[in-house]
Amino acid sequence: MRFHSRSFTVIHGMSEHTPDLENPTPQDLSLSFGERFVVGWISGCTGKVVEYPLDTLKVRLQTGPYSGAFNCIKTVVKEEGVLAFYRGLLTPLIGAGFEVAMLFWGYGLCESFLKRDDEREMTMERIVLAGMGAGFGSTIVLTPVELIKCRLQVKNNYKGPLDCIRKTIGADGPFALYRGVTSTLLREVPGNGAWFGAYNFFGRLFSGTDSVSDGSQFAQLVAGGLAGMAYWGVPYPIDTIKSTVQTMPQGTSTLSVARKLISERGFLGLYKGCSVTLIRAFPGNAVTFWMFERVASVVRDFK
């Protein structure tokens, strides 16, 4: 997964450079930008299928009058059926693929600037910085996808994703799809710094080396799950504001929604649904990172 030039070791007594076959250089394990994008897309789609029902539950708790998770589940199942928790899956499934693809692609791009030629892995500080940079870029893809997802997940009169897109643009213009972009950006930048940072921190801790790839598949699953919890735990209040902004009428500002929610619920009220989100985050992100490692390994084997 590296993007710097192949290095060679000089063997004393020889006049030419030869590769170190027993200790392959980082480039031997690298993915191109295109490969990283495709692997990320597959990983994102897989993780979204696992986590989507709990994501719907999160949005319902953030925007509805439910007293808690069990009350929400009971009410939704009774009034709308179990499949209501998968309503609107198509758009975020496609979007999640592109979102995660953009994240890993963006992370790789930032890594190519931040990583030094003489190191196998970046320091934790630079990993977090690269993750924040990736989050900045992913906001462009994620904002319209999240807006349509949130509108379909709450009670609505839309016939599906395309109908939701058509009515949103028809009512407020194409830029309405980017409503909530500020709050999305404020969530994605610190959130993805925490996401990549936590995955590498716990992955290295479990593997006992400076690379997550050296650990077992189980260790990668656990590290990925904890990374997902870190992603949501850090910027969760911003996500509550974002979800509310994207389900409100045109002209509703992030700041006005934040003030209204805090005045009505208090600051801790912005964490409504957080426990469900953290539970949801573990399996979805565990599968996402695990799948990335598996597919990346297959791609490397064919090189």
N, C-alpha and C positions, 0 to 999 in steps of 0.2 A: 504494500500500500504506500510505497514511497515514490518520490518523483525527482530525486536527484540522480546524478550520473553514477554509473557503476564505478566502484573503486577497485584497485588491484593491489596485491601485496608483492613486494620485491623479495625474491628468494636469493639469498646470498650465494654468490658464485655463478649466478646465471645472468645473462645480459638482457633478458626479456621479462616482461611482466606476465604473470600467470594468475588465473583466478584462484582464490582460496576455496577449494571444493568442499572441505570439511566444515568451514564456517562461511556459508554463503552470505554475500553482502545484502543489504536491504533491497537493492534493486532486483535481486533474484526472486523476491516475494512480492514485487510491486504489482499494482493494478493500474492500467491506464485510466485517464479521466472517463473515457467512454465505458470501460468495464466497470468502474466504480459506480457510475450512474445506473447501469443496468442491474447490477447486484443490489444496489440500494433500492431500486424500484421493486424488485421481487421481495426483498425483505420487508419493505413498507406495506405491501399488499397483504402479506402473510400475517404480520402483526395486527393490522387493522381488523381482519376477520375475527381474530381472537378477542380483541378488546372492545369492539363496537357496541355490544349490548350495554356494557357498563358505562360507555361514553354517553349513550343516550340517557341512562339513568342520571349521570352527572349533570347534563344539561337540564333535564327536567327538574332536578333539585335546585339548580341555580336560578331557574326562571319561573318555577311553579309554586303553588301554595301548599306543598306537601310538608307533613310534619317530620318526615325522615325517610330513609331509604326503603324500609319495609312497607311503609304506607304508600310510597310512590309506586313500588312494584305491584302491590295489591290493587291499587286504583287503576293503573294503566292496563294490567292484564284483564281486569273486570270490564273496563269500558272499551278497550281497543284491541285486546288480544295480545298474545305473546309476541307475535311478529311485529308489533309496534316498536319493539326494541331494536329491530333491524330496519326500520323505516329510514329511507334516505341513505342507505349503505352505498349505493352505486357511486355517487359523486365523491364521498370521502375515500372510497376504495381506490378509485382512480387517482384522486388527489393525494392520498397517503403514499401511493407509489411514487408520484412525482416529488412529493415533499421530502420523503426520506432519501430519494435519489439526489435531490438538490442538496440536502444536508451533507451526505457523504461526499458528493462532488465538491461542494463548497468547502468542506473540511479539508479535503485533499488539496484544493487550490491554496487555502491559507497555509496548510502544512508545507507546501512547496516553497513558500516564502519564509516561513518561520523555522523550519528544520535545518540544522547544520549538517554538512556533509560527513562529519566525523562521528555522528551519533546514530545509534540504531533507532531510538525512540525519542520523542521530544520530552522536555520536562513537563510536569503537571501544569505549571503556570502557562506555558505556551499551548498546551492541549486545550485548556479552558479558553484561552484567547482565540484559538482557531475555531472552537465550537461556537463562540459568540459571533464570529465573523460568518460562519455558516448559517446561524440563525437569522442574521440580518438579510442574507440573500433569499432564504426560504420564505420570508414574509410575503414576497411578491406572488409566489404560487399559492401560499396557504390562505391568505385573507379571503379571496372569493370562495374558495372551497369551504372554509369554515363558516362563512355567512350562509351559504346554501344549506349546509349540514345543520346548523343551529335552527334555521327556519323550518326545516323538515322534521326535526326531532321534537319540537314543541307542537301542540295542537294547531292544526292549520287546515286550509282548504285547497292546498296544492295537490295536483294529480301526480306529481313526481318531480325529480330534479329539473328537467327541462322546462316544465311548466313554472316552477319556482323562479328559474333564471329569467324566463320570458316576462313574467309578471313583475319581477323586481326591476328589470331594465325598462319595461314599459311604463312603470309608475314613476321611477326616479332617474332614469338614464343609466348608461353603462358604468359610470363611476360609482353607482350605488353598490356595485359588487365589492368595492374596496372600503365600504363603511366599516369602521373598527380597525383600520390599518394601523393607527397609532398604538392602540392597546395591544394589537397582535405583535407589533414590533417590540413593545416593552415586555411582552411575555417571552418572545422567541429568543431574543439576544441573551438575557441571563439564563433562561431555561435551557438553551442548548449548550451554553458554557457548562452548566451543571450536568447536562446529559452526557456529553463526551468526557467531561472531567471525572464524574462518578464511575463511568464504565471502565475507564483506564485505571482509576485509583483502586477500585475493588478487584478488577481483573488482575492487576499486578500483585495486589495483596494475596489473592488466592493462588496465583501461579508461583509466587516466590521469586519472580524475575521482573525485568523491566518491560515485559510485553504480555498483553492479554492473550495473544495467540499461543503462548507457551502453556497456558492452562488447559484443564480438562473441559469437555463440553458442558458438564454440569456447572463448573465454575463460571463459564461464559454466560450460561443461562441466568445464574444468580446475579452476576455483575450487571447484566443487561436489565434485569428486573429492578435492581436497586438504582440503576441509572434513570429508569423511567420514573421512579418515585422521587428522585432528586429533581428531575425536570419539572414535575408538577408541584412539588412541595415549595420550591423557591418562588415562582411567580404566580401562585394560585390566585391571590386576590385580583391580580390584573386580568386573569382569565375569566373570573366571575364578571368583572366589568365589561370585558370584551363580548361575552356571550349575551349580556343584557343589551349592549349597544347594537349588536347585529340583529336582534329581534325587535328593535324599536323603530318607530317611523323615521323617515328622512329628516336630517337636521339635528338629530340627537347627538350631542357631543360626548366624548369620553369623560371629560371633566365634570359635566353636569350629571352624568350617570353615577360617577364615583361619589360625588357629594350626596346625591339622593340615596344611594345604597347605604352609605356610612351613616347618614342621619336616621334612616329607617331601621337598620340592623346593627349599627355599631361596626367597628373595624373587624371584630371577630366574625361578624355575619358574612363577611366576604369569603370566609372559609367554609361556607355552607356547601356540603357535598364533597368536601376535601377527602374525607375518609374513604368514600366510594371511589374517588378518583385515584387515590394511592393504591387501593386494592386492584383496581382496573389496570393501573399502569404497570404493575409487576409482570403479569403474564404476557401482555401485549409487547412490552419492550424486551422482555427476556427472549421471546420468540424472534423479534426483529433483529437483535444483535446476534443471536445464535444462528439465524438463517443467513445473515450477512457473512459470518465466519465460514459457514458450510459452503455456500455458493462461491465465495471468494477462493476457498481452498480448491474447489473443482476447477475454477478458471485458471488458477496457478498451475494445477497439475497438467493442464493441456498446453502450457507454454513450453 
